[in-house]
Structure formats: C-alpha cells, structure tokens
Amino acid sequence: MILHILTKAPKSTASIQMQQAVGEQDAVLLIEEGVSAALDPTWAAWQQFQSRIYLLSEDLAARGLCHIAIDNVLPTLEMEGFVVLTEQYDKTVTWY
C-alpha cells in the first residue's frame, strides 16, 4: 500500500505518471499545485481513485480554492490528517 503525493497540476507529466502507477490499495494526496485538481471535475483521477484521493486544506486555502472543494464535496485533510494518512501506508511516493 502506497500513498502517492502529487505536487503538480493535474495535466502535468508527473500527474500522468502518478495515475499510471497507483494501485488498487493505494491512496492519493494532492498538495501544492496538485490541489488545482479541485478546479477540474473531469480530471480522470477523480473517477479512477474517487474514494482514495484527498486535498490538503492548507494548500486549498493558500490558493483560494476551499469553497470549490466544499461545493463539490471533495475530501480534504488538514496537516494532522496528512500525518495520520502517512502512518497508514507502508510507503510514500512524491511526484514532482
């Protein structure tokens, strides 16, 4: 079980590679520019990893995207939740 942490925008090369690498028991955490995925409800990963994808709330707030995540009922985590999530997975992979 791997936690994939995406730091880049949804249409980036890193995002495409990450989507190809995510396994059935893996989860995805979107941080930094990755939270811009909240702006794109057609992003393939929303359908592909629907129940296993999270947005870091601090990065959403920094980009003024909290209301979009709330309006679209997207799962968010605060920094404490980020730490808990990393403890639940055997390893983490960060995509830059």
CYANA upper distance limits for C-alpha pairs under 8 A (distance plus 0.5 A):
  1 MET  CA     23 GLY  CA      8.35
  1 MET  CA     25 GLN  CA      6.05
  1 MET  CA     26 ASP  CA      5.63
  1 MET  CA     89 TYR  CA      6.02
  1 MET  CA     90 ASP  CA      6.11
  1 MET  CA     91 LYS  CA      7.45
  2 ILE  CA     22 VAL  CA      8.40
  2 ILE  CA     23 GLY  CA      8.41
  2 ILE  CA     25 GLN  CA      7.97
  2 ILE  CA     26 ASP  CA      5.33
  2 ILE  CA     27 ALA  CA      7.07
  2 ILE  CA     89 TYR  CA      6.08
  2 ILE  CA     90 ASP  CA      6.54
  2 ILE  CA     91 LYS  CA      5.61
  2 ILE  CA     92 THR  CA      5.93
  2 ILE  CA     93 VAL  CA      7.59
  3 LEU  CA     26 ASP  CA      6.27
  3 LEU  CA     27 ALA  CA      5.45
  3 LEU  CA     28 VAL  CA      6.28
  3 LEU  CA     29 LEU  CA      7.68
  3 LEU  CA     85 LEU  CA      8.35
  3 LEU  CA     86 THR  CA      7.34
  3 LEU  CA     89 TYR  CA      6.51
  3 LEU  CA     90 ASP  CA      8.46
  3 LEU  CA     91 LYS  CA      6.89
  3 LEU  CA     92 THR  CA      5.13
  3 LEU  CA     93 VAL  CA      6.83
  4 HIS  CA     18 MET  CA      7.79
  4 HIS  CA     22 VAL  CA      7.82
  4 HIS  CA     26 ASP  CA      7.79
  4 HIS  CA     27 ALA  CA      6.60
  4 HIS  CA     28 VAL  CA      5.19
  4 HIS  CA     29 LEU  CA      6.67
  4 HIS  CA     92 THR  CA      6.32
  4 HIS  CA     93 VAL  CA      5.46
  4 HIS  CA     94 THR  CA      6.41
  4 HIS  CA     95 TRP  CA      7.76
  5 ILE  CA     28 VAL  CA      6.34
  5 ILE  CA     29 LEU  CA      5.29
  5 ILE  CA     30 LEU  CA      6.42
  5 ILE  CA     31 ILE  CA      7.48
  5 ILE  CA     92 THR  CA      7.70
  5 ILE  CA     93 VAL  CA      6.59
  5 ILE  CA     94 THR  CA      5.07
  5 ILE  CA     95 TRP  CA      6.49
  6 LEU  CA     14 ALA  CA      8.06
  6 LEU  CA     15 SER  CA      7.24
  6 LEU  CA     18 MET  CA      8.07
  6 LEU  CA     28 VAL  CA      7.78
  6 LEU  CA     29 LEU  CA      6.77
  6 LEU  CA     30 LEU  CA      5.50
  6 LEU  CA     31 ILE  CA      6.58
  6 LEU  CA     34 GLY  CA      6.12
  6 LEU  CA     94 THR  CA      6.50
  6 LEU  CA     95 TRP  CA      5.39
  6 LEU  CA     96 TYR  CA      7.28
  7 THR  CA     30 LEU  CA      6.89
  7 THR  CA     31 ILE  CA      5.65
  7 THR  CA     32 GLU  CA      5.63
  7 THR  CA     33 GLU  CA      6.04
  7 THR  CA     34 GLY  CA      5.35
  7 THR  CA     94 THR  CA      7.89
  7 THR  CA     95 TRP  CA      6.60
  7 THR  CA     96 TYR  CA      6.09
  8 LYS  CA     12 SER  CA      6.80
  8 LYS  CA     14 ALA  CA      7.12
  8 LYS  CA     15 SER  CA      7.10
  8 LYS  CA     31 ILE  CA      8.38
  8 LYS  CA     32 GLU  CA      7.45
  8 LYS  CA     33 GLU  CA      5.38
  8 LYS  CA     34 GLY  CA      5.14
  8 LYS  CA     95 TRP  CA      7.87
  8 LYS  CA     96 TYR  CA      6.63
  9 ALA  CA     15 SER  CA      7.39
  9 ALA  CA     33 GLU  CA      5.66
  9 ALA  CA     34 GLY  CA      5.15
  9 ALA  CA     35 VAL  CA      7.88
  9 ALA  CA     36 SER  CA      6.61
  9 ALA  CA     37 ALA  CA      7.24
 10 PRO  CA     15 SER  CA      6.01
 10 PRO  CA     16 ILE  CA      8.17
 10 PRO  CA     34 GLY  CA      6.81
 10 PRO  CA     36 SER  CA      7.68
 10 PRO  CA     37 ALA  CA      6.10
 10 PRO  CA     43 TRP  CA      7.53
 11 LYS  CA     15 SER  CA      6.80
 11 LYS  CA     16 ILE  CA      7.43
 12 SER  CA     16 ILE  CA      6.94
 13 THR  CA     17 GLN  CA      6.68
 14 ALA  CA     18 MET  CA      6.53
 14 ALA  CA     95 TRP  CA      6.16
 14 ALA  CA     96 TYR  CA      6.46
 15 SER  CA     19 GLN  CA      6.68
 15 SER  CA     95 TRP  CA      7.78
 16 ILE  CA     20 GLN  CA      7.00
 17 GLN  CA     21 ALA  CA      6.90
 18 MET  CA     22 VAL  CA      6.76
 18 MET  CA     95 TRP  CA      7.27
 19 GLN  CA     45 ALA  CA      7.28
 22 VAL  CA     26 ASP  CA      6.45
 22 VAL  CA     27 ALA  CA      8.00
 26 ASP  CA     52 ARG  CA      7.82
 27 ALA  CA     49 PHE  CA      8.02
 27 ALA  CA     52 ARG  CA      5.25
 27 ALA  CA     53 ILE  CA      6.38
 28 VAL  CA     49 PHE  CA      8.22
 28 VAL  CA     52 ARG  CA      6.64
 28 VAL  CA     53 ILE  CA      5.10
 28 VAL  CA     54 TYR  CA      6.75
 29 LEU  CA     53 ILE  CA      6.30
 29 LEU  CA     54 TYR  CA      5.30
 29 LEU  CA     55 LEU  CA      6.35
 29 LEU  CA     56 LEU  CA      7.61
 30 LEU  CA     34 GLY  CA      5.24
 30 LEU  CA     35 VAL  CA      5.76
 30 LEU  CA     53 ILE  CA      8.01
 30 LEU  CA     54 TYR  CA      6.55
 30 LEU  CA     55 LEU  CA      5.30
 30 LEU  CA     56 LEU  CA      6.71
 31 ILE  CA     35 VAL  CA      6.00
 31 ILE  CA     55 LEU  CA      6.89
 31 ILE  CA     56 LEU  CA      5.97
 31 ILE  CA     59 ASP  CA      6.69
 32 GLU  CA     59 ASP  CA      6.13
 33 GLU  CA     59 ASP  CA      8.48
 35 VAL  CA     55 LEU  CA      6.32
 35 VAL  CA     56 LEU  CA      7.62
 35 VAL  CA     59 ASP  CA      7.27
 35 VAL  CA     60 LEU  CA      6.62
 36 SER  CA     40 ASP  CA      7.99
 36 SER  CA     60 LEU  CA      8.43
 36 SER  CA     65 LEU  CA      8.28
 37 ALA  CA     41 PRO  CA      7.88
 37 ALA  CA     43 TRP  CA      7.51
 38 ALA  CA     65 LEU  CA      7.84
 38 ALA  CA     68 ILE  CA      7.04
 38 ALA  CA     69 ALA  CA      6.43
 38 ALA  CA     74 LEU  CA      8.07
 39 LEU  CA     68 ILE  CA      7.64
 41 PRO  CA     46 TRP  CA      7.56
 42 THR  CA     46 TRP  CA      7.81
 43 TRP  CA     47 GLN  CA      8.15
 44 ALA  CA     48 GLN  CA      6.63
 45 ALA  CA     49 PHE  CA      6.05
 45 ALA  CA     50 GLN  CA      7.66
 46 TRP  CA     50 GLN  CA      5.46
 46 TRP  CA     53 ILE  CA      7.96
 49 PHE  CA     53 ILE  CA      6.41
 53 ILE  CA     75 PRO  CA      7.63
 54 TYR  CA     74 LEU  CA      7.91
 54 TYR  CA     75 PRO  CA      5.63
 54 TYR  CA     76 THR  CA      5.75
 54 TYR  CA     77 LEU  CA      7.09
 55 LEU  CA     59 ASP  CA      8.47
 55 LEU  CA     60 LEU  CA      7.85
 55 LEU  CA     74 LEU  CA      8.08
 55 LEU  CA     75 PRO  CA      6.81
 55 LEU  CA     76 THR  CA      5.08
 55 LEU  CA     77 LEU  CA      6.63
 56 LEU  CA     60 LEU  CA      6.93
 56 LEU  CA     76 THR  CA      6.20
 56 LEU  CA     77 LEU  CA      5.57
 56 LEU  CA     78 GLU  CA      6.34
 56 LEU  CA     79 MET  CA      7.60
 56 LEU  CA     82 PHE  CA      7.98
 57 SER  CA     61 ALA  CA      6.60
 57 SER  CA     66 CYS  CA      7.61
 57 SER  CA     76 THR  CA      6.17
 57 SER  CA     77 LEU  CA      6.12
 57 SER  CA     78 GLU  CA      5.75
 57 SER  CA     79 MET  CA      8.27
 58 GLU  CA     62 ALA  CA      6.71
 58 GLU  CA     78 GLU  CA      6.97
 58 GLU  CA     79 MET  CA      7.86
 59 ASP  CA     63 ARG  CA      6.85
 60 LEU  CA     64 GLY  CA      6.57
 60 LEU  CA     65 LEU  CA      5.36
 60 LEU  CA     66 CYS  CA      5.77
 61 ALA  CA     65 LEU  CA      6.45
 61 ALA  CA     66 CYS  CA      6.01
 65 LEU  CA     69 ALA  CA      7.05
 66 CYS  CA     70 ILE  CA      6.71
 67 HIS  CA     71 ASP  CA      6.43
 68 ILE  CA     72 ASN  CA      6.59
 69 ALA  CA     73 VAL  CA      6.39
 69 ALA  CA     74 LEU  CA      5.47
 69 ALA  CA     75 PRO  CA      8.03
 69 ALA  CA     76 THR  CA      8.21
 70 ILE  CA     74 LEU  CA      6.83
 77 LEU  CA     81 GLY  CA      5.70
 77 LEU  CA     82 PHE  CA      6.73
 78 GLU  CA     82 PHE  CA      6.85
 79 MET  CA     83 VAL  CA      6.96
 80 GLU  CA     84 VAL  CA      6.92
 81 GLY  CA     85 LEU  CA      6.53
 82 PHE  CA     86 THR  CA      6.83
 83 VAL  CA     87 GLU  CA      6.97
 84 VAL  CA     88 GLN  CA      7.08
 85 LEU  CA     89 TYR  CA      7.41
 86 THR  CA     91 LYS  CA      8.16
 86 THR  CA     92 THR  CA      7.59
